[in-house]
Amino acid sequence: MPHLPDVELWSVPAFLLLTALELVSYRLHPAEESGAAGYEGKDAATSLGMGLGSLAFDALWKIPIVAVYTAVHELTPLRVPVLWWTLPLMLLVQDFFYYWSHRGHHVVRILWACHVVHHSSRKFNLTTALRQPWTTLTVWPFYVPMIALGVHPAAVAFCASANLVYQFWVHTERVRKLPRPLEYVLNTASHHRVHHASQGGYLDRNFGGILIIWDRIFGSFVPETERPVYGLTKNIDTYNPLRVATHEYAAILRDLRAARSWRERAGRVFRGPGWQPGPPPRAPERPAEAPAPARERAA
C-alpha cells in the first residue's frame, strides 16, 4: 500500500489560521460596509458541528467503501504505481470524476439529499467549507472506475482529500478575482460563489473541484456577474445539525407517502430536486349521443 500523507490533518492549522484572519477582516471591515454575507454565530457553529459530525460518520462509511474498493482493486489486473509523475495524473482523473459526482449530486434528488447540507447556509465564509454531509455513502460509486483502472484505494483517498483541502479557500467573499489565466483554469472563490448562489441563472453551475475547465467543456460554467444570494431556493430556517443533515430525506419520505403512482415515486427519488409530476391523465370523454332522426322522434 502506498504511504501518502494525511493532507486533511496537516491542513488543520492552516484552516484555523485562515478562518481567524477572515473573521478579523470582518471585524475591521463589517459585512454591511463591504456588501458581503459575513459571519453569524449560530450559523458558523452549525457549520462546525456539521464538519465534526461528518468526520464521525465518514469513519463509519469508510468500512464498507474500503471493502468494495479493495475487492475491485484485487479483481483488476491493472496497476498504476504512485510515482512523482503519476500522482498529478491521478489528481487530474480524480478531479474529473469529482466533477461528475458533484454534478450528479445536484441533479438526482436522492443524491441531492446528501449534498444539500453543504448549500444550506445563507452565509458564505470559510466555515461554510466545513458544513459537510453525514451521508456520503452516495459518493463512492463515482470513483470505482479509478480503482478498476488500477489506482490503489489509498491513492484515490489521498486525491479526494487533496481536492477537498483545495476547496477550503474558495469559500470566501474576501477574495474577489484572480488573474484571468488562473480564473480560466482553476476553481476560484468567484466561481464557487456562483455555485453556492440560489438565484435562477446561477443554479446548478460551476461544479469543478480544483479545475473549472470541466465546467467549460461540459457547458455548466457561468461567470460571476451579479451578486450571489446564498442558501437554498427554499431555506430550512434551522441551526439544528440533525435537521440540517436529514431534512431533504424527510421531504422525500413525505413526497413518497403522498405519491399517486409508482412512476411518481420513482420521479420523487431519481429525478431532479425540483421535479413535479404532471397532472393526472383525464378520463376520455364519452362522445355525445347523436339525436334521433326526426321521423323517429315523431313516432
HUFEN-V669698 format. One line per field, one symbol per residue. ss: DSSP state (h for helix, s for strand, l for the rest). burial: I if it has 16 or more other ideal C-beta (glycine too) atoms within 10 Angstrom, else O. A space follows every 10 residues. Layout:
ss->???
burial->???
//
This chain:
ss->llllllhhhh hhhhhhhhhh hhhhhhhhll hhhhllllll hhhhhhhhhh hhhhhhhhhh hhhhhhhhhh hhhhhlllll lllllhhhhh hhhhhhhhhh hhhhhhhlhh hhhhhhhhhl lllllhhhhh lllllhhhlh hhhhhhhhll llhhhhhhhh hhhhhhllll lllllllllh hhhhhsllhh hhhhhlsllh hhllllllll slhhhhhhll llllllllls llllllllll hhhhhhhhhh hhhhhhhhll lhhhhhhhhh llllllllll llllllllll lllhhhhhl
burial->OOOIOOIIOO IOOOIOOIIO OIOOIIOOOO OOOOOIIIII OOIIOIIOII IOIIOOIIOO IOOOIOOOIO OIIOOOOOOI OIOOOOIOOI IOIIIIIIIO IIIIIIOIII IIIIIIIIII IIIIIIIIII IIIIIIIIII OIIOOIIOOO IIIIIIIIII IIIIIIIIII IIIIOOOOOO OOIOOIIIII IIIIIIIIOO OIOOIIIIII IIIIIOOOOI IIOIOOOIOI IOOOOOOOIO IOOIIIIIOO IIOOIOOOIO OOOIIOIIIO IOIOOOOOOO OOOOOOOOOO OOOOOOOOO
//
